[in-house]
Amino acid sequence: MYKVDSKQTVDIIEISQQKVLSNFLLYAHKIPAYIKFLSDQKINISDIKNIDDFNRLPYTNQENYIELFSLKDRSIDPTKITQILSSSGSSGKPHYWAQDENLDMSIAADFKSRIEKDIDNIDNIDTILGIVTAGMGVWGAGGLMSRVFRILSQELDSFQFITPGLDIDENMKILEHYVKKEKINTLVLIGYTSSTKDIIDIAKEKNLIKNINIYAYVGGDILSNEIRKRVESIIGKGRLKSLYAASEVGIMAIDNDYTPELKLIMEQRLNENEIEKIFNTKYIPSIYQYNPNKHFFQVSENGLIVITDFTSNTPLIRYTLNDNGGIITSNKLEEYIKEKIPNFKPKDKNPFIFISSKKDVVLSFYSVKIPSFHIQSSIQSEELLSLISGKFRAYQELDPNGNPIFKLHLELSPNLSYSQISKNDEKFIKETFVRNLRKINGEYNKLISSIKEKAVPQIILEEFGPDNSFKTKNKIKQV
């Protein structure tokens, strides 16, 4: 549950709790689906009088709420629905999410505030080109950001945007035209971590972004310090920001000025025990400061992030996101790390949310649980980034004798063909991956000490490009 430490600024917590209670009453009287959900759960609305009562309400999720009720019945006012976007998650089964102007305006206001802080002398720039590099069509990420960019283009005279999506060739054509012919020198990219990194890498190879100011905002995959370092070596320090977003509700938080640096410093100065005390995991997760006036976050008994949303016409209410993580107040975080990082002082008292892994992307191999973030961090080490792009597929399959095999598909860097990879390169990739994973995952380290080569993955290298087996996001798949 959401735990409040006594040192936290009382006003922030009290206001957020009061808001979630008042919104609960609105939702419980105005949303047909939630009225039916509470009735089926034998919940008497009049019994919910304080935050402790609210904390006893049953959780909603895709199975017991989203899939059982229509978008119309999940809305406060169905006439305010403006667009429907889709997501499939890891199941492949589509879910549909309603967009509305209030949600768009809320996200756009946060994003506008962020880029105004990030882009130097923004008022003196003639033209800023926004490029949506996430999947377009009905898909949530690209559709949402195109709506947000539309609002930005109306509010910022210098801002215009284009939506090529994931198509790398189309992105290169756009850069070729706008940089060379239109003479635009400020770009704002938004999309998935892996695809945005690919676009920046290839644009550099093609000499399309020399002397161009690029600001990139990425989500979908957890952003490792290694990928951040690589991308920022091209576009500039502080110009790559991570987004905490979900198809169900859009962007919930954005890196601020100091969270990326804080994460890097904690990795350098804190030991595993200190990290685990704060985050209940042995590695530094993604960390964001969020606005408790827009979202009320909690943590379920099994460690999943729970959200009640204040911004959408089709709100999520005590809804479990498939993210493992936690919440920590700014004062508590400062208290934990003051000995090792004495100069850390949050600029405001908003709480922090941290995301350690996705619930539904964990590989079980010999009963050892390997989250996708562990694999991602292990392949995104600095020494491998000249050889592989960072995309992967991992799964377990059985050999003819029924023995499990750990299979790992990796995509080569854009400038490499398979014929250029030597046996020594393949050996180096495998040994580096195994060494990195052993450092991160204690269970895997014990497993490989016990069963030796049986725990080493079979690595399949695939050439970069649209014809390989990779999808838009990194995947763990059980076979």
C-alpha positions as CSV (number, residue, x, y, z in Angstrom):
1,M,0.0,0.0,0.0
2,Y,0.9,3.7,-0.3
3,K,3.0,4.5,2.7
4,V,3.5,8.0,3.9
5,D,6.5,8.9,6.0
6,S,5.9,11.5,8.7
7,K,8.6,13.8,7.3
8,Q,7.0,14.3,3.9
9,T,5.4,17.6,3.3
10,V,1.9,17.0,4.7
11,D,0.1,19.3,2.2
12,I,1.1,17.2,-0.9
13,I,-0.1,14.0,0.6
14,E,-3.3,15.4,2.1
15,I,-4.3,17.1,-1.1
16,S,-3.7,14.0,-3.2
17,Q,-5.6,11.8,-0.7
18,Q,-8.5,14.3,-0.6
19,K,-8.5,14.4,-4.4
20,V,-8.6,10.6,-4.8
21,L,-11.5,10.4,-2.4
22,S,-13.5,13.1,-4.1
23,N,-12.8,11.5,-7.5
24,F,-13.8,8.1,-6.2
25,L,-17.2,9.5,-5.3
26,L,-17.5,11.1,-8.8
27,Y,-16.5,7.8,-10.5
28,A,-18.7,5.7,-8.2
29,H,-21.8,7.7,-9.1
30,K,-21.1,8.6,-12.8
31,I,-19.4,5.7,-14.5
32,P,-21.7,2.8,-15.2
33,A,-19.0,0.2,-15.4
34,Y,-17.5,1.2,-12.1
35,I,-21.0,1.3,-10.5
36,K,-21.5,-2.3,-11.7
37,F,-18.0,-3.4,-10.6
38,L,-18.6,-2.1,-7.0
39,S,-22.0,-3.7,-6.9
40,D,-20.7,-7.0,-8.0
41,Q,-18.0,-6.7,-5.3
42,K,-20.6,-5.9,-2.6
43,I,-19.1,-2.5,-2.0
44,N,-21.3,0.1,-0.4
45,I,-20.2,3.5,-1.6
46,S,-21.2,5.3,1.6
47,D,-18.7,3.1,3.5
48,I,-15.7,4.8,1.8
49,K,-15.1,7.7,4.0
50,N,-11.3,8.0,4.3
51,I,-8.1,6.9,2.7
52,D,-8.0,3.6,4.7
53,D,-11.4,2.7,3.4
54,F,-10.2,3.6,-0.2
55,N,-7.2,1.3,0.3
56,R,-9.5,-1.6,0.9
57,L,-11.3,-1.3,-2.4
58,P,-10.7,-4.2,-4.8
59,Y,-8.2,-3.6,-7.6
60,T,-9.3,-3.3,-11.2
61,N,-7.3,-4.7,-14.1
62,Q,-7.7,-5.8,-17.7
63,E,-9.5,-9.0,-16.9
64,N,-12.0,-7.9,-14.4
65,Y,-12.8,-4.4,-15.7
66,I,-11.4,-3.5,-19.1
67,E,-12.4,-6.7,-20.9
68,L,-15.9,-6.8,-19.2
69,F,-17.1,-3.3,-19.9
70,S,-17.4,-1.1,-23.0
71,L,-15.5,2.1,-23.5
72,K,-18.9,3.9,-23.3
73,D,-19.7,2.4,-19.9
74,R,-16.2,3.1,-18.6
75,S,-16.5,6.8,-19.4
76,I,-17.8,9.7,-17.3
77,D,-19.3,11.3,-20.4
78,P,-19.1,9.2,-23.6
79,T,-19.7,12.3,-25.7
80,K,-16.3,13.6,-24.8
81,I,-14.5,10.6,-26.4
82,T,-12.6,11.9,-29.4
83,Q,-10.4,9.0,-30.6
84,I,-9.8,5.3,-30.0
85,L,-6.3,3.9,-29.8
86,S,-5.2,0.3,-29.4
87,S,-2.6,-1.7,-27.7
88,S,-1.9,-5.4,-27.6
89,G,0.8,-5.7,-24.9
90,S,2.5,-9.1,-24.7
91,S,-0.6,-11.1,-25.1
92,G,-1.4,-10.1,-28.7
93,K,-5.0,-9.5,-27.8
94,P,-6.0,-5.9,-28.6
95,H,-7.4,-3.6,-26.0
96,Y,-8.9,-0.2,-26.9
97,W,-8.4,3.1,-25.0
98,A,-10.5,6.2,-25.3
99,Q,-8.8,9.6,-25.8
100,D,-10.3,13.0,-24.8
101,E,-9.3,16.6,-25.0
102,N,-8.8,17.0,-21.2
103,L,-6.3,14.1,-21.2
104,D,-4.5,15.5,-24.3
105,M,-4.3,18.9,-22.8
106,S,-2.9,17.6,-19.5
107,I,-0.1,15.6,-21.1
108,A,0.6,18.4,-23.6
109,A,1.0,20.9,-20.8
110,D,3.6,18.7,-19.0
111,F,5.4,18.0,-22.3
112,K,5.4,21.7,-23.3
113,S,6.8,22.6,-19.8
114,R,9.6,20.0,-20.2
115,I,10.8,21.0,-23.7
116,E,10.7,24.7,-22.8
117,K,13.2,23.8,-20.0
118,D,15.3,21.5,-22.2
119,I,15.6,23.6,-25.4
120,D,17.9,26.6,-25.0
121,N,16.5,29.9,-26.3
122,I,13.3,28.2,-27.5
123,D,11.6,31.6,-28.1
124,N,14.3,32.6,-30.6
125,I,14.2,29.4,-32.7
126,D,12.5,29.9,-36.1
127,T,11.3,26.3,-36.5
128,I,11.3,23.2,-34.3
129,L,10.4,19.9,-36.0
130,G,8.8,17.2,-33.9
131,I,9.1,13.6,-35.3
132,V,6.9,10.8,-33.9
133,T,9.0,7.6,-34.2
134,A,6.6,5.3,-32.4
135,G,4.1,3.0,-34.1
136,M,1.3,4.9,-35.9
137,G,-2.1,3.9,-37.2
138,V,-4.3,2.7,-34.3
139,W,-1.4,2.1,-31.9
140,G,-1.5,4.0,-28.7
141,A,2.1,5.4,-28.4
142,G,2.2,7.0,-31.8
143,G,-1.4,8.1,-31.8
144,L,-1.1,9.7,-28.4
145,M,2.0,11.6,-29.2
146,S,0.6,12.9,-32.5
147,R,-2.3,14.3,-30.6
148,V,0.0,16.0,-28.1
149,F,2.3,17.3,-30.9
150,R,-0.9,18.8,-32.5
151,I,-1.6,20.8,-29.3
152,L,2.1,21.9,-29.1
153,S,1.9,23.1,-32.7
154,Q,-1.0,25.3,-31.8
155,E,0.6,26.7,-28.6
156,L,4.2,27.2,-29.9
157,D,4.5,29.2,-33.1
158,S,7.8,27.6,-33.9
159,F,6.6,24.0,-33.5
160,Q,5.5,21.7,-36.4
161,F,5.5,18.0,-36.6
162,I,5.5,14.9,-38.8
163,T,4.6,11.2,-38.1
164,P,6.7,8.7,-39.9
165,G,6.4,6.1,-37.1
166,L,8.8,3.2,-37.0
167,D,9.8,3.3,-40.7
168,I,13.6,4.0,-40.6
169,D,13.8,4.7,-44.4
170,E,11.0,7.3,-44.1
171,N,12.7,8.9,-41.1
172,M,15.9,9.2,-43.1
173,K,14.1,10.8,-46.0
174,I,12.5,13.3,-43.6
175,L,15.8,14.2,-42.1
176,E,17.4,14.5,-45.5
177,H,14.7,16.9,-46.7
178,Y,14.2,19.0,-43.6
179,V,17.8,19.3,-42.5
180,K,19.3,20.0,-45.9
181,K,16.5,21.7,-47.8
182,E,14.4,23.3,-45.1
183,K,17.5,24.2,-43.0
184,I,15.8,23.1,-39.8
185,N,18.3,22.7,-37.0
186,T,16.2,21.8,-34.0
187,L,14.5,18.4,-33.8
188,V,12.3,16.8,-31.1
189,L,12.1,13.0,-31.4
190,I,9.6,10.9,-29.4
191,G,9.2,7.2,-29.6
192,Y,10.3,3.8,-28.3
193,T,13.8,3.7,-26.8
194,S,15.2,1.1,-29.2
195,S,13.8,2.6,-32.5
196,T,14.7,6.2,-31.6
197,K,18.3,5.1,-30.8
198,D,18.4,3.3,-34.2
199,I,17.3,6.4,-36.0
200,I,19.9,8.6,-34.3
201,D,22.7,6.0,-35.0
202,I,21.8,5.7,-38.7
203,A,21.3,9.4,-39.1
204,K,24.8,9.9,-37.7
205,E,26.2,7.3,-40.1
206,K,24.6,9.1,-43.0
207,N,26.0,12.5,-41.7
208,L,22.5,13.9,-41.5
209,I,22.5,15.4,-38.0
210,K,25.9,17.1,-37.8
211,N,25.4,20.5,-36.0
212,I,21.7,19.7,-35.5
213,N,20.2,20.2,-32.0
214,I,18.3,17.0,-31.1
215,Y,16.1,16.4,-28.1
216,A,14.8,12.8,-27.7
217,Y,12.1,11.6,-25.4
218,V,11.7,7.8,-25.2
219,G,9.6,5.1,-23.5
220,G,8.4,1.6,-23.9
221,D,11.8,0.0,-22.9
222,I,13.6,0.8,-19.7
223,L,16.4,3.2,-20.5
224,S,19.8,2.0,-19.3
225,N,22.7,4.3,-18.4
226,E,24.7,2.6,-21.2
227,I,22.1,3.5,-23.9
228,R,21.8,7.0,-22.4
229,K,25.5,7.5,-22.5
230,R,25.7,6.3,-26.1
231,V,22.9,8.4,-27.4
232,E,24.0,11.5,-25.5
233,S,27.5,11.1,-27.0
234,I,25.8,11.9,-30.3
235,I,23.1,14.4,-29.4
236,G,24.5,16.0,-26.2
237,K,24.4,15.5,-22.5
238,G,20.9,16.0,-20.9
239,R,19.1,15.8,-24.2
240,L,17.7,12.3,-23.8
241,K,14.8,12.0,-21.5
242,S,12.9,8.9,-20.4
243,L,9.1,8.8,-20.2
244,Y,7.0,6.7,-17.8
245,A,3.9,5.9,-20.0
246,A,1.3,3.2,-20.5
247,S,-1.3,2.7,-23.3
248,E,-4.1,2.9,-20.7
249,V,-3.4,6.4,-19.5
250,G,-0.6,8.0,-21.6
251,I,2.5,9.7,-20.1
252,M,2.5,9.7,-16.3
253,A,6.0,11.2,-15.7
254,I,9.1,12.5,-17.6
255,D,12.7,12.7,-16.5
256,N,13.4,16.0,-14.9
257,D,16.7,17.9,-14.7
258,Y,18.3,15.7,-12.1
259,T,16.8,12.2,-12.0
260,P,19.1,10.8,-14.8
261,E,22.2,12.1,-13.0
262,L,20.8,10.8,-9.7
263,K,20.4,7.3,-11.1
264,L,24.0,7.3,-12.4
265,I,25.4,8.6,-9.1
266,M,23.5,6.0,-7.1
267,E,24.9,3.3,-9.3
268,Q,28.4,4.5,-8.7
269,R,28.2,5.2,-4.9
270,L,25.6,2.7,-3.4
271,N,26.3,-0.9,-2.8
272,E,23.8,-3.7,-3.4
273,N,22.5,-3.7,0.1
274,E,21.9,0.0,0.1
275,I,20.1,-0.2,-3.2
276,E,18.0,-3.1,-2.1
277,K,17.0,-1.2,1.1
278,I,15.6,1.6,-1.0
279,F,14.2,-0.2,-4.0
280,N,13.7,-3.8,-3.0
281,T,15.9,-4.9,-5.9
282,K,19.7,-5.2,-6.3
283,Y,19.9,-2.7,-9.2
284,I,18.9,0.9,-9.8
285,P,15.5,1.0,-11.4
286,S,14.0,3.7,-13.6
287,I,13.2,6.7,-11.3
288,Y,10.7,9.5,-11.9
289,Q,9.2,12.3,-9.9
290,Y,5.4,12.6,-10.6
291,N,2.6,15.1,-10.0
292,P,0.3,13.7,-7.3
293,N,-2.4,16.2,-8.4
294,K,-2.7,14.2,-11.7
295,H,-2.2,10.6,-10.6
296,F,-2.6,8.8,-7.3
297,F,-0.1,5.9,-7.2
298,Q,-0.1,3.0,-4.8
299,V,1.7,-0.4,-4.7
300,S,-0.2,-3.7,-4.5
301,E,0.7,-6.5,-2.0
302,N,2.6,-8.3,-4.8
303,G,4.6,-5.2,-5.8
304,L,2.6,-3.9,-8.8
305,I,2.1,-0.3,-9.4
306,V,-1.6,0.7,-8.9
307,I,-3.0,4.0,-10.4
308,T,-6.1,6.1,-9.9
309,D,-6.2,8.7,-12.6
310,F,-7.5,12.3,-12.3
311,T,-7.1,13.5,-15.9
312,S,-9.1,11.2,-18.2
313,N,-12.7,11.1,-19.1
314,T,-12.3,7.3,-19.0
315,P,-10.3,7.0,-15.8
316,L,-8.4,4.1,-14.3
317,I,-9.5,3.5,-10.7
318,R,-7.3,1.4,-8.4
319,Y,-6.0,-0.2,-11.6
320,T,-3.0,-2.5,-11.6
321,L,-0.4,-1.7,-14.2
322,N,1.9,-4.5,-15.3
323,D,4.9,-2.7,-13.7
324,N,6.8,-3.9,-10.7
325,G,8.1,-1.0,-8.7
326,G,7.3,1.3,-5.8
327,I,6.8,4.8,-4.4
328,I,9.1,6.8,-2.2
329,T,8.7,10.3,-0.8
330,S,11.3,12.9,-1.6
331,N,12.3,13.3,2.1
332,K,12.6,9.5,2.6
333,L,14.9,9.2,-0.5
334,E,17.0,12.1,0.7
335,E,17.3,10.4,4.1
336,Y,18.4,7.1,2.6
337,I,21.2,8.5,0.4
338,K,22.4,11.5,2.4
339,E,25.6,9.8,3.6
340,K,26.7,8.7,0.1
341,I,25.2,11.6,-1.9
342,P,25.1,14.5,0.6
343,N,24.3,17.2,-2.0
344,F,21.1,15.6,-3.2
345,K,18.2,18.1,-2.6
346,P,15.0,17.6,-4.7
347,K,13.9,20.8,-6.2
348,D,10.3,20.1,-5.1
349,K,8.6,17.7,-2.7
350,N,6.7,15.7,-5.2
351,P,7.1,11.9,-4.5
352,F,9.1,9.5,-6.7
353,I,7.9,6.4,-8.5
354,F,10.4,3.7,-9.5
355,I,9.9,1.0,-12.1
356,S,12.1,-2.1,-11.8
357,S,10.5,-4.4,-14.4
358,K,7.4,-5.4,-16.3
359,K,5.3,-8.1,-14.7
360,D,4.6,-10.0,-17.9
361,V,8.1,-10.1,-19.3
362,V,10.0,-12.5,-17.1
363,L,11.8,-15.6,-18.5
364,S,11.7,-18.6,-16.3
365,F,14.7,-20.8,-17.0
366,Y,15.4,-23.8,-14.6
367,S,12.9,-21.9,-12.4
368,V,15.3,-18.9,-12.3
369,K,13.4,-15.7,-13.0
370,I,15.1,-13.4,-15.5
371,P,13.3,-10.1,-16.0
372,S,13.6,-8.4,-19.4
373,F,15.4,-5.5,-17.8
374,H,18.2,-7.8,-16.7
375,I,18.7,-9.0,-20.3
376,Q,18.4,-5.5,-21.6
377,S,21.0,-4.2,-19.2
378,S,23.3,-7.1,-20.0
379,I,23.4,-6.5,-23.7
380,Q,23.5,-2.7,-23.5
381,S,26.9,-2.5,-21.9
382,E,29.3,-0.1,-23.5
383,E,31.6,-2.7,-24.9
384,L,28.7,-4.4,-26.9
385,L,27.1,-1.3,-28.4
386,S,29.4,-1.2,-31.4
387,L,28.3,-4.7,-32.3
388,I,24.6,-5.0,-31.5
389,S,21.6,-2.6,-31.6
390,G,20.1,-3.4,-28.2
391,K,17.0,-5.3,-29.6
392,F,16.5,-8.9,-28.4
393,R,14.1,-11.8,-28.2
394,A,14.6,-14.3,-25.4
395,Y,12.8,-17.6,-24.8
396,Q,13.2,-21.1,-23.5
397,E,12.6,-24.1,-25.7
398,L,13.2,-27.8,-25.2
399,D,15.7,-30.0,-27.0
400,P,14.7,-33.5,-28.3
401,N,15.5,-34.9,-24.8
402,G,13.3,-32.4,-23.0
403,N,16.2,-30.3,-21.7
404,P,15.6,-26.6,-21.5
405,I,17.6,-24.3,-23.8
406,F,18.0,-20.5,-23.2
407,K,17.8,-18.9,-26.7
408,L,18.6,-15.3,-27.2
409,H,18.2,-13.5,-30.6
410,L,20.2,-10.3,-30.9
411,E,20.1,-7.6,-33.6
412,L,23.4,-6.4,-35.1
413,S,24.2,-2.7,-35.2
414,P,23.0,-0.9,-38.4
415,N,26.4,-0.7,-39.9
416,L,27.2,-4.4,-39.6
417,S,26.3,-7.4,-41.8
418,Y,26.5,-10.9,-40.5
419,S,29.5,-11.6,-42.8
420,Q,31.5,-9.0,-40.9
421,I,31.1,-10.8,-37.6
422,S,33.9,-13.1,-36.7
423,K,33.8,-16.2,-34.4
424,N,35.8,-14.1,-31.9
425,D,33.1,-11.4,-32.1
426,E,30.4,-14.0,-31.4
427,K,32.4,-15.4,-28.5
428,F,32.9,-11.9,-27.1
429,I,29.2,-11.1,-27.3
430,K,28.3,-14.3,-25.5
431,E,30.9,-14.1,-22.8
432,T,30.1,-10.4,-22.1
433,F,26.4,-11.0,-21.9
434,V,26.9,-13.9,-19.5
435,R,29.3,-12.0,-17.3
436,N,26.9,-9.0,-17.1
437,L,23.9,-11.1,-16.4
438,R,25.7,-13.0,-13.6
439,K,26.5,-9.6,-11.9
440,I,22.8,-8.4,-12.1
441,N,20.9,-11.7,-11.4
442,G,22.1,-13.6,-8.3
443,E,19.9,-16.6,-9.1
444,Y,21.3,-16.9,-12.6
445,N,24.8,-16.6,-11.2
446,K,24.1,-19.6,-8.8
447,L,22.5,-21.5,-11.7
448,I,25.5,-21.2,-14.0
449,S,27.9,-22.1,-11.2
450,S,25.9,-25.3,-10.7
451,I,25.0,-26.5,-14.3
452,K,27.8,-24.7,-16.2
453,E,27.3,-24.6,-20.0
454,K,23.7,-25.7,-19.8
455,A,22.9,-22.3,-18.4
456,V,24.7,-20.4,-21.2
457,P,22.3,-19.1,-23.9
458,Q,22.4,-20.0,-27.5
459,I,22.9,-16.6,-29.2
460,I,21.4,-16.1,-32.7
461,L,22.6,-12.9,-34.4
462,E,20.3,-11.3,-37.0
463,E,21.1,-8.4,-39.3
464,F,19.6,-5.0,-38.7
465,G,16.4,-4.1,-40.6
466,P,12.7,-4.6,-41.1
467,D,13.0,-8.2,-42.4
468,N,14.3,-9.8,-39.2
469,S,12.3,-11.4,-36.5
470,F,12.2,-8.4,-34.1
471,K,9.1,-6.5,-33.2
472,T,8.9,-2.9,-32.1
473,K,9.8,-3.7,-28.5
474,N,12.1,-6.2,-26.8
475,K,10.2,-9.4,-25.9
476,I,10.6,-12.4,-23.6
477,K,8.6,-15.3,-24.9
478,Q,7.9,-18.7,-23.3
479,V,7.9,-21.5,-25.9
